[in-house]
Amino acid sequence: MQSKKKIAIGISVSILLLAIVLVVLYMKLGKSDVGKENTIVGTVLEIKESNILIRDETGAEYVVFLESDYNGEEIGTFPEGSRVRIWFAGEIAETYPMQVTAYRIEKDS
């Protein structure tokens, strides 16, 4: 009887430790993107009235639209060929060219 009780306690402690390890790992991995800003750095290819077309270092092209509460530089201040960094929240539309809505755009140094 005594050994069965020790085995049950050992199994319970093992399960509890495993659960704690899993919770810690989940919290660590789940928070890796919290507070991380989404950015793209690229070269301006074309400027239009309400968007710009950029190409990043990998050759991918993006049409960048501006959010209604956009707080970066005016898009007319980015001459074609200049390098810019865009900040965005949300998804990238997987079209060609890809589409993203930026809340900030600045010249990249």
Sequence and secondary structure as in RCSB ss.txt:
>XXXX:A:sequence
MQSKKKIAIGISVSILLLAIVLVVLYMKLGKSDVGKENTIVGTVLEIKESNILIRDETGAEYVVFLESDYNGEEI
GTFPEGSRVRIWFAGEIAETYPMQVTAYRIEKDS
>XXXX:A:secstr
 HHHHHHHHHHHHHHHHHHHHHHHHHHHHHTTTTT  EEEEEEEEEE SSEEEEEETTS EEEEEE TT  S  G
GGS TT EEEEEE S  B SSSEEEEEEEEEE  
